[in-house]
């Protein structure tokens, strides 16, 4: 974390600017806004936190409730989501409070007494090496609070407007083409409607989304008609694995998925309630007492004495998907601009079994936020926004297909060796499948296909460990300036900038040559796409990773682009040059070729392309595919 770059000031460094210098925000929504976010759920709060980093973008977020969420439904936080929280500066807070899921243990009917369960094995929850962060459990409401606090302490001082709901919109022309009708939901003016003009609207308002309804989109899919009761309980028990994640299969009494919660005592229990007849909604009236009784029967011979239920619900497994996540038609002409977007449950719903609902919703918003900022700040044309629906619809479709399989798999009864014809799954096969699906449940299975934002892979061999289209897989490095050992991926902030990681060649000449070209050459993407007067790293943030020890380098000999003078005081940035970690060599770990490599990473932490260290025209051409030149290319200094 860097601060004092605008001069020393006392107080909390997380406040990105002193209140007197932050954007003056009116108490009430004005006549017009740049971006109107509808809903403060997982997607809405991520989008708010990301756009709040841009005080020149007028963003407002509305919520029909009178205040923030107090108890959330989701709680599983995938490794990928923790990586994203690191970019917001929130991972340490998240990890301090969270329950860390280390193992998954499996229980099934005993061989001699099938009415009783016995432990049959365990697997590591997240396979080694997938991420530097663990899979954790934190209440959804707390996750959203972290993000809202981040938005409120940003230069934009963005806070939600509670007690306001979306009614509808019309689309016209002009700078603010959307006229949005809103309604107050509480207080003396409940029921009053008013309008606001907006450039963009993003519906993050859940499965019953009013924005989706206004768009005329529908969620299409199937319901499995299999009901589950879920409850967060504080209990006294003799079950020995109460503080580990468990998959319990019984002989004819259903299945139970147990996930410990943060705080040291609470546990979430997903209880199999069996098949519900199609259209029968009475299953949703199942009482907590009945859910507890079913869980107790499954756990026999162990007992649970439930002292308190913090939250409970009953739901049927179902997976549904909207056909598009924006307001464009499938046959919209190439020049048509998307203005209204859907994110999270507003455009895809699924069961809780894969643990991906909240996580994928947040990634939707992370994908969209930087694109909105790039267009609104004039760095990219509006065509960039079409990639949101294209990319995220494919991700949601894959999630739903996985969720259908996973929900059905977990719901299977235990296989009875004496009666294999009755079907079911053996415990050993359940364990093997959990281990095999580790990458997906960690949130790391997303791979964007070739597009204007994603390369085609001709040079993937230059950095085989940074797969194009996947999230940037962090690795240990050592900072040249002060020998601090850290993670390279933690240099990536949620600030809308692209990252260019240049990995040195074995000869040691390619990286300095590239650095000089990036800073000086007329054809350099830095010179073409960085606004006049802006910091050298304000659009594309360049980092150099050198072979060998940090002690082999003299920091003041670094090329200008790796020691840029930025900010209002023109201070040097000492955090752009890295060397291999003494114990784990990033060049070996991530398969960097002897010729070196350029790894370009999108603002949402996904690898856009890999190029040779010698690439010049190809490098500029990649950025030219979606960025707008903002000044006449010419050599010189800022």
C-alpha positions as CSV (number, residue, x, y, z in Angstrom):
1,X,0.0,0.0,0.0
2,X,1.4,3.4,-1.0
3,X,0.3,6.6,0.6
4,X,1.8,10.1,1.2
5,X,2.4,10.4,-2.5
6,X,0.4,13.6,-2.5
7,X,2.2,14.9,0.6
8,X,2.2,13.8,4.2
9,X,-1.1,13.9,6.1
10,X,-1.9,12.3,9.5
11,X,-4.8,9.9,10.0
12,X,-6.1,6.7,8.4
13,X,-4.3,6.0,5.2
14,X,-7.3,3.9,4.0
15,X,-9.1,7.2,3.5
16,X,-7.9,7.8,-0.1
17,X,-8.3,11.5,0.1
18,X,-9.0,13.9,3.0
19,X,-12.7,14.6,3.3
20,X,-12.2,18.2,2.3
21,X,-10.7,17.1,-1.0
22,X,-13.0,14.2,-1.7
23,X,-15.8,14.5,-4.2
24,X,-18.6,16.6,-2.8
25,X,-21.7,14.3,-3.0
26,X,-25.2,15.7,-2.7
27,X,-27.4,14.1,-0.1
28,X,-30.1,13.4,-2.7
29,X,-29.7,11.9,-6.2
30,X,-29.4,14.7,-8.8
31,X,-31.1,15.1,-12.1
32,X,-28.5,13.0,-13.8
33,X,-25.8,10.3,-13.0
34,X,-23.2,8.5,-15.0
35,X,-23.9,5.1,-13.6
36,X,-27.0,4.0,-11.6
37,X,-26.5,0.7,-9.7
38,X,-29.7,-1.0,-8.6
39,X,-29.2,-3.2,-5.6
40,X,-26.6,-3.6,-2.8
41,X,-26.1,-7.3,-3.1
42,X,-22.8,-9.0,-3.9
43,X,-22.6,-7.7,-7.5
44,X,-23.8,-4.2,-6.6
45,X,-21.3,-3.7,-3.8
46,X,-18.4,-4.9,-5.9
47,X,-19.4,-2.6,-8.7
48,X,-19.8,0.3,-6.3
49,X,-16.4,-0.3,-4.7
50,X,-14.7,-0.4,-8.1
51,X,-16.4,2.7,-9.6
52,X,-15.9,4.7,-6.4
53,X,-12.2,4.7,-7.3
54,X,-13.0,7.2,-10.0
55,X,-14.2,10.5,-8.5
56,X,-14.8,11.9,-12.0
57,X,-17.5,9.3,-12.6
58,X,-20.8,10.2,-10.9
59,X,-22.0,6.8,-9.6
60,X,-25.1,6.2,-7.3
61,X,-26.2,2.9,-5.8
62,X,-29.9,2.5,-4.7
63,X,-31.4,-0.1,-2.5
64,X,-35.1,-0.7,-1.8
65,X,-34.4,-1.8,1.8
66,X,-34.2,0.8,4.4
67,X,-30.6,-0.1,5.3
68,X,-27.8,-2.6,4.7
69,X,-28.2,-6.4,4.8
70,X,-27.9,-7.8,8.3
71,X,-27.9,-11.5,7.7
72,X,-26.9,-12.9,4.3
73,X,-27.7,-16.2,2.7
74,X,-24.4,-16.9,1.0
75,X,-21.2,-17.5,2.9
76,X,-18.7,-19.5,0.9
77,X,-15.8,-17.4,-0.4
78,X,-13.8,-19.0,-3.1
79,X,-10.0,-18.5,-3.4
80,X,-10.6,-16.4,-6.5
81,X,-12.9,-14.1,-4.6
82,X,-10.2,-13.6,-1.9
83,X,-7.8,-12.7,-4.7
84,X,-10.2,-10.1,-5.9
85,X,-10.6,-8.7,-2.3
86,X,-6.8,-8.4,-2.2
87,X,-7.1,-6.0,-5.2
88,X,-9.5,-3.9,-3.1
89,X,-7.1,-4.0,-0.1
90,X,-9.6,-6.1,1.9
91,X,-8.2,-9.6,2.0
92,X,-6.5,-9.2,5.4
93,X,-9.7,-8.1,7.1
94,X,-11.6,-10.9,5.4
95,X,-9.1,-13.6,6.3
96,X,-8.9,-12.4,9.9
97,X,-12.6,-13.0,10.5
98,X,-13.2,-15.9,8.3
99,X,-13.4,-19.6,8.9
100,X,-10.7,-21.3,6.8
101,X,-11.9,-24.5,5.0
102,X,-8.9,-26.8,5.2
103,X,-10.3,-30.2,4.7
104,X,-13.5,-32.0,3.6
105,X,-14.3,-35.1,5.6
106,X,-16.7,-37.8,4.5
107,X,-19.1,-39.9,6.5
108,X,-21.2,-42.9,5.5
109,X,-23.1,-45.9,6.8
110,X,-21.0,-48.3,8.9
111,X,-20.3,-51.7,7.4
112,X,-21.9,-53.7,10.3
113,X,-24.5,-51.1,11.4
114,X,-25.8,-49.1,8.4
115,X,-28.1,-47.1,10.7
116,X,-25.0,-45.4,12.2
117,X,-22.5,-43.2,10.3
118,X,-18.7,-43.6,10.4
119,X,-15.9,-41.4,9.0
120,X,-14.7,-42.8,5.7
121,X,-12.0,-40.4,4.7
122,X,-11.0,-36.9,3.9
123,X,-9.5,-34.7,1.2
124,X,-7.7,-31.4,1.2
125,X,-10.3,-28.7,0.4
126,X,-8.1,-26.8,-2.1
127,X,-5.4,-28.6,-4.0
128,X,-1.9,-27.3,-3.2
129,X,-0.6,-24.5,-5.5
130,X,-4.0,-23.3,-6.8
131,X,-3.8,-20.0,-5.0
132,X,-1.9,-18.2,-2.2
133,X,-5.3,-17.7,-0.5
134,X,-7.6,-20.3,1.1
135,X,-11.3,-21.1,0.6
136,X,-13.0,-19.3,3.5
137,X,-16.4,-18.8,5.0
138,X,-17.8,-15.3,5.8
139,X,-21.4,-14.1,6.0
140,X,-22.6,-12.4,2.9
141,X,-23.7,-9.3,4.9
142,X,-20.2,-8.9,6.2
143,X,-18.6,-9.2,2.8
144,X,-21.0,-6.5,1.5
145,X,-20.1,-4.3,4.5
146,X,-16.4,-4.5,3.7
147,X,-17.1,-3.4,0.1
148,X,-19.5,-0.6,1.1
149,X,-16.9,0.7,3.6
150,X,-14.3,0.7,0.8
151,X,-16.6,2.7,-1.4
152,X,-17.4,5.2,1.4
153,X,-13.7,5.8,2.2
154,X,-12.7,6.3,-1.5
155,X,-12.2,9.6,-3.1
156,X,-15.8,9.4,-4.3
157,X,-17.2,8.9,-0.8
158,X,-19.8,6.7,-2.4
159,X,-22.6,5.5,-0.1
160,X,-25.9,3.8,-0.9
161,X,-29.2,5.6,-1.2
162,X,-31.5,3.4,0.9
163,X,-35.3,3.3,0.6
164,X,-35.4,3.8,-3.2
165,X,-36.5,1.1,-5.7
166,X,-36.3,0.9,-9.5
167,X,-39.6,1.2,-11.3
168,X,-38.8,1.3,-15.0
169,X,-36.9,3.2,-17.7
170,X,-37.1,4.6,-21.2
171,X,-34.3,5.0,-23.6
172,X,-33.8,8.0,-25.8
173,X,-30.9,10.0,-27.2
174,X,-28.4,12.5,-25.8
175,X,-25.6,12.4,-23.3
176,X,-27.9,10.8,-20.7
177,X,-30.2,8.6,-22.9
178,X,-31.8,6.6,-20.0
179,X,-34.7,8.2,-18.1
180,X,-35.2,6.1,-15.0
181,X,-38.3,6.1,-12.8
182,X,-37.6,5.5,-9.1
183,X,-39.9,5.2,-6.1
184,X,-39.3,5.8,-2.4
185,X,-40.1,2.8,-0.2
186,X,-40.1,4.3,3.3
187,X,-40.5,7.4,5.4
188,X,-42.9,10.3,5.0
189,X,-42.5,10.2,1.2
190,X,-43.1,6.4,0.7
191,X,-44.6,5.8,-2.7
192,X,-43.4,9.0,-4.2
193,X,-41.9,8.6,-7.7
194,X,-39.2,10.7,-9.4
195,X,-37.0,10.4,-12.4
196,X,-33.2,10.5,-13.0
197,X,-31.3,10.6,-16.2
198,X,-28.4,8.1,-16.6
199,X,-25.8,7.1,-19.0
200,X,-25.8,3.5,-17.8
201,X,-27.9,1.4,-15.5
202,X,-26.8,-1.9,-13.9
203,X,-29.4,-4.2,-12.4
204,X,-27.9,-6.0,-9.4
205,X,-31.3,-6.5,-7.8
206,X,-31.5,-10.3,-7.4
207,X,-33.5,-13.1,-8.9
208,X,-36.7,-11.1,-8.9
209,X,-34.9,-8.2,-10.7
210,X,-37.1,-5.2,-11.6
211,X,-34.4,-4.2,-14.1
212,X,-34.5,-7.5,-15.8
213,X,-38.3,-7.3,-16.0
214,X,-38.0,-3.8,-17.5
215,X,-35.6,-5.2,-20.1
216,X,-38.0,-8.0,-21.0
217,X,-35.5,-10.7,-20.2
218,X,-36.5,-14.0,-18.5
219,X,-34.6,-16.5,-16.5
220,X,-35.0,-19.8,-18.3
221,X,-34.1,-23.2,-16.9
222,X,-35.3,-26.1,-14.8
223,X,-36.0,-26.8,-11.2
224,X,-34.8,-30.2,-10.0
225,X,-37.7,-30.5,-7.5
226,X,-35.2,-31.5,-4.8
227,X,-35.6,-29.6,-1.6
228,X,-33.0,-28.7,1.0
229,X,-33.3,-27.1,4.4
230,X,-30.5,-24.8,5.4
231,X,-29.8,-23.4,8.9
232,X,-27.0,-21.7,10.7
233,X,-26.9,-23.2,14.2
234,X,-25.2,-22.8,17.5
235,X,-25.2,-26.2,19.1
236,X,-23.6,-28.6,21.6
237,X,-22.7,-31.9,20.1
238,X,-20.6,-35.0,20.4
239,X,-20.0,-35.2,16.7
240,X,-16.2,-35.0,16.5
241,X,-15.9,-33.2,13.1
242,X,-18.2,-30.3,14.1
243,X,-15.5,-27.8,13.1
244,X,-14.6,-29.2,9.7
245,X,-16.5,-29.3,6.4
246,X,-18.4,-32.6,6.1
247,X,-20.3,-34.6,3.6
248,X,-22.5,-37.1,5.4
249,X,-24.4,-39.8,3.5
250,X,-26.9,-41.9,5.4
251,X,-28.7,-45.2,4.7
252,X,-32.0,-44.0,3.5
253,X,-32.3,-40.9,5.7
254,X,-30.8,-38.3,3.3
255,X,-27.6,-36.4,3.0
256,X,-26.1,-33.6,5.1
257,X,-23.5,-31.0,4.1
258,X,-22.0,-29.3,7.1
259,X,-19.8,-26.1,6.8
260,X,-18.4,-24.4,9.9
261,X,-19.0,-20.6,10.0
262,X,-16.8,-17.8,11.2
263,X,-16.7,-17.1,14.9
264,X,-15.6,-20.5,16.2
265,X,-19.0,-22.1,17.0
266,X,-21.7,-21.6,14.3
267,X,-22.1,-24.3,11.6
268,X,-24.3,-24.2,8.5
269,X,-26.2,-27.4,7.8
270,X,-27.6,-28.2,4.4
271,X,-30.2,-30.9,5.1
272,X,-31.6,-33.1,2.4
273,X,-35.4,-33.0,2.5
274,X,-36.0,-35.2,-0.5
275,X,-37.9,-34.8,-3.7
276,X,-40.7,-32.2,-3.7
277,X,-43.6,-32.7,-6.2
278,X,-43.5,-30.3,-9.1
279,X,-45.3,-27.1,-8.2
280,X,-45.7,-28.0,-4.6
281,X,-44.7,-25.0,-2.5
282,X,-45.7,-26.4,0.8
283,X,-42.1,-27.8,1.3
284,X,-41.1,-24.2,1.9
285,X,-43.2,-24.2,5.1
286,X,-40.9,-26.9,6.6
287,X,-40.1,-25.9,10.2
288,X,-36.7,-25.5,11.7
289,X,-37.7,-28.2,14.2
290,X,-38.3,-30.7,11.3
291,X,-35.0,-29.7,9.6
292,X,-33.2,-30.3,12.9
293,X,-34.9,-33.7,13.4
294,X,-33.8,-34.8,9.9
295,X,-30.2,-33.7,10.6
296,X,-30.2,-35.5,13.9
297,X,-31.4,-38.7,12.3
298,X,-28.7,-38.5,9.6
299,X,-26.0,-38.0,12.2
300,X,-27.0,-41.1,14.3
301,X,-25.4,-42.2,16.6
302,X,-24.1,-38.6,17.3
303,X,-26.4,-36.0,18.8
304,X,-26.8,-32.3,18.3
305,X,-28.4,-30.0,20.9
306,X,-29.3,-26.9,19.0
307,X,-29.2,-23.9,21.3
308,X,-29.9,-21.2,18.7
309,X,-30.7,-20.9,15.0
310,X,-29.3,-17.7,13.5
311,X,-30.9,-18.1,10.1
312,X,-32.8,-20.8,8.2
313,X,-34.5,-21.3,4.9
314,X,-35.9,-24.0,2.6
315,X,-35.2,-24.0,-1.1
316,X,-35.5,-26.2,-4.2
317,X,-32.5,-26.7,-6.4
318,X,-32.9,-24.8,-9.6
319,X,-30.7,-23.3,-12.3
320,X,-31.8,-20.5,-14.6
321,X,-30.1,-18.2,-17.0
322,X,-31.1,-15.0,-19.0
323,X,-30.3,-15.1,-22.7
324,X,-28.3,-11.9,-22.5
325,X,-26.9,-9.7,-19.8
326,X,-27.5,-6.3,-21.5
327,X,-30.2,-4.5,-23.4
328,X,-28.9,-5.3,-26.9
329,X,-30.7,-7.8,-29.1
330,X,-28.9,-10.8,-30.5
331,X,-28.9,-9.2,-34.0
332,X,-27.9,-5.7,-32.8
333,X,-25.7,-4.0,-35.4
334,X,-22.0,-3.7,-34.6
335,X,-22.2,0.0,-33.7
336,X,-25.1,-0.4,-31.2
337,X,-24.3,0.6,-27.6
338,X,-25.4,-1.3,-24.5
339,X,-26.7,1.0,-21.9
340,X,-28.5,-1.4,-19.4
341,X,-26.8,-4.4,-17.8
342,X,-27.6,-7.3,-15.5
343,X,-25.3,-8.9,-13.0
344,X,-25.4,-11.6,-10.4
345,X,-28.7,-13.3,-9.6
346,X,-30.5,-10.8,-11.8
347,X,-29.3,-12.9,-14.8
348,X,-28.3,-16.3,-13.4
349,X,-29.4,-18.4,-10.5
350,X,-28.3,-21.8,-9.2
351,X,-28.1,-23.9,-6.1
352,X,-25.8,-23.3,-3.1
353,X,-24.1,-26.7,-3.5
354,X,-21.3,-25.5,-5.8
355,X,-20.7,-22.5,-3.5
356,X,-20.3,-20.2,-6.5
357,X,-23.4,-18.0,-6.5
358,X,-22.1,-15.0,-4.6
359,X,-18.6,-15.5,-6.0
360,X,-19.7,-15.5,-9.7
361,X,-22.0,-12.5,-9.0
362,X,-19.0,-10.6,-7.7
363,X,-16.9,-11.5,-10.6
364,X,-19.7,-10.3,-13.0
365,X,-19.4,-6.9,-11.5
366,X,-15.6,-6.9,-11.4
367,X,-15.7,-7.7,-15.2
368,X,-18.1,-4.8,-15.9
369,X,-16.8,-2.1,-13.6
370,X,-13.4,-1.4,-15.3
371,X,-15.1,-1.5,-18.7
372,X,-17.6,1.2,-17.7
373,X,-14.8,3.3,-16.3
374,X,-12.7,3.0,-19.4
375,X,-15.6,4.1,-21.6
376,X,-16.7,6.9,-19.4
377,X,-13.2,8.3,-19.1
378,X,-12.7,8.1,-22.9
379,X,-10.0,5.5,-22.9
380,X,-12.1,3.0,-24.9
381,X,-15.1,3.1,-27.2
382,X,-18.5,1.9,-26.2
383,X,-18.0,-1.3,-28.1
384,X,-15.9,-2.5,-25.2
385,X,-19.1,-2.9,-23.2
386,X,-20.5,-5.5,-25.5
387,X,-17.8,-7.9,-24.2
388,X,-19.4,-8.0,-20.8
389,X,-22.4,-10.0,-21.8
390,X,-20.3,-12.1,-24.2
391,X,-17.8,-13.1,-21.5
392,X,-20.0,-13.4,-18.5
393,X,-22.9,-15.3,-20.1
394,X,-20.5,-18.0,-21.1
395,X,-19.2,-18.2,-17.6
396,X,-22.7,-18.4,-16.1
397,X,-23.7,-21.1,-18.6
398,X,-20.7,-23.2,-17.6
399,X,-21.5,-22.7,-13.9
400,X,-25.1,-23.9,-14.4
401,X,-23.9,-27.0,-16.2
402,X,-21.5,-27.8,-13.4
403,X,-24.1,-27.0,-10.8
404,X,-26.6,-29.4,-12.3
405,X,-24.1,-32.1,-12.1
406,X,-22.8,-31.2,-8.7
407,X,-26.2,-30.8,-7.0
408,X,-27.3,-34.2,-8.3
409,X,-24.1,-35.8,-7.3
410,X,-24.1,-34.6,-3.7
411,X,-27.8,-35.6,-3.3
412,X,-27.1,-39.2,-4.1
413,X,-27.6,-41.8,-1.3
414,X,-24.8,-43.9,0.0
415,X,-24.2,-47.0,-2.1
416,X,-25.3,-50.2,-0.3
417,X,-22.8,-52.9,-1.2
418,X,-25.4,-55.5,-0.5
419,X,-27.8,-53.9,-3.0
420,X,-25.9,-52.0,-5.7
421,X,-28.9,-52.2,-7.9
422,X,-30.6,-49.5,-5.8
423,X,-28.0,-47.0,-7.0
424,X,-26.1,-44.4,-5.0
425,X,-22.5,-43.4,-4.8
426,X,-19.7,-45.0,-2.8
427,X,-17.8,-42.9,-0.3
428,X,-14.5,-43.4,-2.1
429,X,-16.1,-42.1,-5.3
430,X,-17.5,-39.1,-3.4
431,X,-14.1,-38.2,-2.1
432,X,-12.5,-38.6,-5.5
433,X,-15.0,-36.3,-7.1
434,X,-14.5,-33.6,-4.5
435,X,-10.8,-33.7,-5.1
436,X,-11.2,-33.7,-8.9
437,X,-13.5,-30.6,-8.8
438,X,-11.2,-28.6,-6.6
439,X,-10.3,-26.1,-9.3
440,X,-13.9,-25.3,-10.1
441,X,-15.1,-24.9,-6.5
442,X,-12.0,-22.7,-5.8
443,X,-13.5,-20.3,-8.5
444,X,-10.5,-20.8,-10.8
445,X,-12.1,-22.6,-13.7
446,X,-13.0,-19.5,-15.7
447,X,-11.2,-19.2,-19.0
448,X,-12.1,-16.4,-21.4
449,X,-12.0,-17.4,-25.1
450,X,-10.1,-15.4,-27.7
451,X,-11.5,-12.0,-28.4
452,X,-10.4,-8.4,-28.7
453,X,-9.5,-8.7,-25.0
454,X,-7.9,-12.1,-25.0
455,X,-5.1,-13.4,-27.2
456,X,-5.0,-16.6,-29.2
457,X,-2.0,-18.2,-27.6
458,X,0.6,-18.3,-30.3
459,X,3.2,-17.3,-27.8
460,X,1.8,-19.2,-24.7
461,X,5.1,-21.2,-24.5
462,X,6.9,-18.1,-23.4
463,X,5.1,-18.1,-20.1
464,X,3.3,-21.5,-19.9
465,X,2.3,-21.0,-16.3
466,X,0.2,-17.9,-17.1
467,X,-2.5,-19.4,-19.1
468,X,-4.2,-16.9,-21.4
469,X,-7.8,-16.3,-20.5
470,X,-7.4,-17.5,-16.9
471,X,-6.8,-15.4,-13.8
472,X,-3.2,-14.2,-13.3
473,X,-1.7,-16.9,-11.0
474,X,0.4,-15.0,-8.5
475,X,3.8,-16.2,-7.4
476,X,6.4,-15.2,-4.8
477,X,8.9,-12.5,-5.7
478,X,11.3,-10.1,-3.9
479,X,11.1,-6.3,-4.4
480,X,14.3,-4.8,-5.7
481,X,14.1,-1.6,-3.7
482,X,13.9,-3.0,-0.2
483,X,14.2,-6.9,-0.5
484,X,10.6,-7.4,0.7
485,X,9.3,-10.8,-0.2
486,X,5.7,-10.7,-1.4
487,X,3.3,-12.0,-4.0
488,X,3.6,-10.5,-7.5
489,X,-0.2,-10.6,-8.0
490,X,-0.6,-8.3,-5.0
491,X,0.7,-5.4,-7.0
492,X,-2.6,-5.5,-8.9
493,X,-5.1,-3.0,-7.5
494,X,-8.8,-2.6,-8.4
495,X,-8.1,0.8,-10.1
496,X,-9.0,0.1,-13.7
497,X,-5.4,-0.1,-14.9
498,X,-3.9,-2.7,-17.1
499,X,-0.7,-4.5,-15.9
500,X,2.2,-5.4,-18.1
501,X,4.6,-7.8,-16.5
502,X,7.9,-8.0,-18.3
503,X,9.9,-11.1,-17.3
504,X,13.6,-10.9,-18.1
505,X,15.5,-13.1,-20.6
506,X,18.4,-15.2,-19.6
507,X,20.9,-12.8,-21.3
508,X,19.6,-9.9,-19.3
509,X,19.3,-7.5,-22.2
510,X,15.7,-7.8,-23.4
511,X,14.0,-6.3,-20.4
512,X,16.0,-3.0,-20.3
513,X,15.5,-2.7,-24.1
514,X,11.7,-3.1,-23.8
515,X,11.6,-0.6,-20.9
516,X,13.4,2.0,-22.9
517,X,11.1,1.5,-25.9
518,X,7.9,1.6,-23.8
519,X,9.0,5.0,-22.3
520,X,10.4,6.7,-25.4
521,X,9.2,5.2,-28.7
522,X,6.4,6.9,-30.6
523,X,4.8,3.5,-31.3
524,X,4.8,2.5,-27.6
525,X,1.3,1.8,-26.2
526,X,2.3,3.9,-23.2
527,X,2.8,6.9,-25.4
528,X,-0.2,6.2,-27.6
529,X,-2.8,5.6,-24.8
530,X,-1.7,7.7,-21.8
531,X,-3.3,11.1,-21.7
532,X,-1.1,14.2,-21.9
533,X,0.0,15.3,-18.5
534,X,-1.1,12.0,-16.8
535,X,1.3,9.8,-14.9
536,X,3.3,7.4,-17.0
537,X,1.6,4.4,-15.3
538,X,-2.0,5.8,-15.2
539,X,-3.3,3.5,-18.0
540,X,-0.8,0.7,-18.3
541,X,1.2,-0.2,-15.2
542,X,4.5,-1.7,-16.1
543,X,6.4,-4.1,-13.8
544,X,9.8,-5.7,-14.5
545,X,10.7,-9.1,-13.0
546,X,14.5,-9.8,-13.1
547,X,16.3,-13.1,-12.9
548,X,18.6,-13.7,-10.0
549,X,18.9,-11.8,-6.7
550,X,17.6,-8.4,-5.9
551,X,21.2,-7.6,-4.7
552,X,22.4,-8.0,-8.3
553,X,20.6,-4.8,-9.3
554,X,21.1,-1.2,-8.5
555,X,17.7,0.3,-8.2
556,X,18.7,3.8,-9.4
557,X,20.0,2.2,-12.6
558,X,16.5,1.0,-13.5
559,X,14.9,2.4,-16.7
560,X,12.5,5.3,-16.2
561,X,9.4,3.2,-16.7
562,X,10.4,1.0,-13.7
563,X,11.2,4.0,-11.5
564,X,8.6,6.5,-12.7
565,X,8.1,9.9,-11.2
566,X,4.4,10.1,-10.5
567,X,1.8,12.0,-8.5
568,X,1.6,15.8,-7.9
569,X,5.0,15.8,-6.3
570,X,6.7,13.8,-9.0
571,X,8.0,11.2,-6.5
572,X,9.7,8.0,-7.6
573,X,7.6,4.8,-7.4
574,X,9.9,2.2,-5.9
575,X,7.5,-0.7,-6.4
576,X,7.8,-1.6,-10.1
577,X,10.9,-3.8,-10.1
578,X,11.1,-7.3,-8.8
579,X,13.5,-10.2,-8.6
580,X,13.1,-13.9,-8.1
581,X,12.3,-15.1,-4.6
582,X,15.3,-16.8,-3.1
583,X,13.3,-20.0,-2.3
584,X,10.8,-20.2,-5.1
585,X,12.0,-19.0,-8.5
586,X,9.0,-17.5,-10.4
587,X,10.7,-18.2,-13.7
588,X,10.7,-21.9,-13.0
589,X,7.4,-21.9,-11.2
590,X,5.5,-20.2,-14.0
591,X,7.5,-21.6,-17.0
592,X,9.1,-18.5,-18.3
593,X,11.2,-19.2,-21.3
594,X,14.9,-18.3,-21.5
595,X,13.9,-15.6,-24.0
596,X,11.7,-13.9,-21.4
597,X,8.1,-12.9,-21.8
598,X,5.5,-10.2,-21.6
599,X,2.4,-11.0,-19.7
600,X,-0.5,-8.5,-20.1
601,X,-3.1,-8.7,-17.4
602,X,-6.6,-7.1,-17.5
603,X,-7.9,-4.8,-14.8
604,X,-10.0,-7.7,-13.5
605,X,-6.8,-9.8,-13.0
606,X,-7.2,-12.1,-16.0
607,X,-4.3,-12.9,-18.4
608,X,-5.1,-11.1,-21.7
609,X,-2.2,-12.3,-23.7
610,X,1.4,-13.5,-23.6
611,X,4.0,-12.1,-26.0
612,X,7.8,-12.5,-26.6
613,X,9.9,-9.9,-24.7
614,X,11.0,-8.7,-28.1
615,X,7.4,-7.8,-29.2
616,X,6.9,-4.3,-30.3
617,X,4.2,-3.8,-33.0
618,X,2.3,-6.7,-31.8
619,X,2.2,-5.3,-28.3
620,X,0.8,-1.9,-29.4
621,X,-1.6,-3.6,-31.8
622,X,-3.1,-5.6,-28.9
623,X,-4.0,-2.4,-26.9
624,X,-5.1,-0.6,-30.1
625,X,-7.8,-3.3,-30.5
626,X,-9.9,-1.7,-27.6
627,X,-8.2,1.5,-26.5
628,X,-8.5,5.0,-28.1
629,X,-5.4,7.0,-28.8
630,X,-5.5,10.0,-26.6
631,X,-2.6,12.1,-27.8
632,X,-0.3,12.4,-30.8
633,X,2.4,9.7,-30.4
634,X,5.7,11.4,-29.7
635,X,8.8,10.8,-27.7
636,X,9.4,12.8,-24.5
637,X,8.8,12.8,-20.8
638,X,5.8,13.5,-18.7
